[in-house]
Amino acid sequence: MNMQAAILYQPSDLRVETIDFNDQIDTDEAIISISHTGICGSDLDRVLKTGTYSFPTIPGHEFSGRIEKIGNHETLAVGDPVVVAPMQPCFDCEHCQQGNYGQCLNYRFMGSRNDGAFAQYLKVPLKNIIPFPKHVPLKYGALIEPAAVTLHGLNRIKITAGDTVAVLGCGTIGLFAIRLAKLLGATQIIAVDLAEEKLASAEKLGQPF
């Protein structure tokens, strides 16, 4: 089948093209029809400056969509809304054997080490799929990956009710940190940035619920 995709051939050489997409899957895979894709700061750097691990590559790792085709799964079905964890550990190296998948020596990563979601369809492992609530608009699903990264960091510092939190940098992750810190009980949040428009967004997100 054919699909459209934004393909990175070299830094600053991103082309939207119609390409052939192999829609054959194994029993442990699914095809996701992409609904929304976020543009991470790493995407901007990768596309415009540094490039990626090999060319050509389809960028994009923050995304949501619906299952177009699926292998063997007990609960997921065609049409279900989902988000996808972009990292693909090897599950064989010493770190994976210890459960430290973030330190995998041979990982793949959608959108940089292999093709990602700046496309109409993406084939993914079933183990990377996370069901998404059907009553929530799918556009919010593209924010799950950066939100999860931020929440993981906040959980590690163990914010409790009444804490004061300083957030240095008010980009996407910083803004998530402000909002999530409020949810975790922080009473005072100090936001630091050089850009006035980012500070304005930070002030808005730091308001009481």
Disulfide bonds with the S-S distance in Angstrom:
none
